[in-house]
Amino acid sequence: MRGDRTARRLYEIEMTAAAGASTTEVRWYHLERAHILSQPYPWLHTRNHAAMLKAAVTEHDRRESWGQLIRIVVAAPGSWSGRYPAGNTGRVEAGLMSPMPIPQDLADALGGT
């Protein structure tokens, strides 16, 4: 359970940083990191994609907005079933089911997962 608490704590840190970001690039950096942490947890995963949708709509990014709508629908079922691409940043350009490397600091904090 330690990894679970750590992941949730780090998720909240990243989401708070995203909400307070001063630039679009910094906002997406933190949203992507939060996404990696949220994937095993249906509610957090869905909440993360909702925040990504909000960012995309605010930026008038139609492609990202549509992609996030699709991801909102599949986030919880993917988490519940364990069928999510580990390390994926959650953005449209990352691909829906493309695994990606987990940033080393996150992997270290989670015990190498």
C-alpha positions in Angstrom: 0.0 0.0 0.0 3.0 2.4 0.4 3.3 2.6 -3.4 -0.4 3.4 -3.6 -0.2 6.3 -1.1 2.9 7.6 -2.8 1.3 7.5 -6.2 -1.8 9.4 -5.0 0.3 12.0 -3.1 2.5 12.6 -6.2 -0.6 12.8 -8.3 -2.1 15.5 -6.2 1.3 17.4 -6.2 1.3 17.3 -10.0 -2.3 18.3 -10.4 -1.8 21.2 -8.1 1.3 22.3 -10.0 -0.7 22.0 -13.3 -3.5 24.2 -11.9 -1.0 26.9 -10.9 1.2 26.7 -14.0 2.2 30.0 -15.5 2.5 28.7 -19.1 0.8 26.1 -21.3 4.0 24.0 -21.5 4.4 23.8 -17.8 0.7 23.0 -17.4 0.9 20.1 -19.8 4.2 18.8 -18.3 2.5 18.4 -14.9 -0.8 17.0 -16.4 1.2 14.4 -18.3 3.1 13.4 -15.2 -0.1 13.2 -13.2 -1.6 11.0 -16.0 1.3 8.5 -15.6 0.6 8.3 -11.9 -3.2 8.1 -12.3 -3.4 5.2 -14.7 -4.0 2.4 -12.1 -6.8 4.4 -10.4 -10.1 4.7 -12.3 -11.3 8.0 -10.6 -7.9 9.7 -10.7 -7.4 8.6 -14.3 -10.7 10.0 -15.4 -10.2 13.2 -13.4 -6.9 13.7 -15.1 -8.4 13.4 -18.6 -11.1 15.8 -17.5 -8.4 18.3 -16.5 -6.6 17.7 -19.8 -9.9 18.3 -21.7 -10.3 21.6 -19.8 -6.8 22.6 -20.8 -7.3 21.7 -24.4 -10.7 23.6 -24.6 -9.1 26.6 -23.0 -6.4 26.5 -25.6 -8.9 26.1 -28.4 -7.1 22.8 -29.4 -9.9 20.8 -31.2 -7.7 17.8 -31.9 -6.6 17.5 -28.3 -10.2 18.2 -27.1 -11.7 15.4 -29.1 -8.9 13.0 -28.1 -9.5 13.8 -24.4 -13.2 13.2 -24.8 -12.4 9.7 -26.1 -10.0 9.1 -23.3 -12.5 10.2 -20.6 -14.8 7.4 -21.9 -12.1 4.7 -21.8 -10.0 5.8 -18.8 -12.0 4.1 -16.0 -12.6 0.8 -17.8 -8.9 0.7 -18.8 -7.9 1.3 -15.2 -10.3 -1.3 -13.8 -9.2 -3.9 -16.2 -5.5 -3.1 -16.0 -5.4 -2.5 -19.8 -3.6 0.8 -20.0 -0.3 1.6 -21.6 2.2 2.2 -18.7 4.0 5.4 -18.9 1.7 6.9 -21.5 1.4 10.7 -21.1 -2.3 10.8 -22.0 -2.0 13.2 -24.9 -3.3 12.7 -28.4 0.2 12.6 -29.9 1.2 9.8 -27.5 -1.4 7.4 -29.0 -4.2 5.8 -27.2 -2.4 2.5 -26.3 1.3 3.3 -26.7 3.4 2.4 -23.7 6.1 4.9 -22.9 9.1 5.0 -20.5 8.1 6.2 -17.0 10.3 9.2 -16.0 13.0 8.0 -13.7 12.1 10.2 -10.8 8.5 8.8 -10.8 9.7 5.2 -11.1 12.1 5.7 -8.2 9.4 7.3 -6.1 7.1 4.4 -6.8 9.7 1.8 -6.0 10.8 1.0 -9.6 7.3 0.3 -11.0 
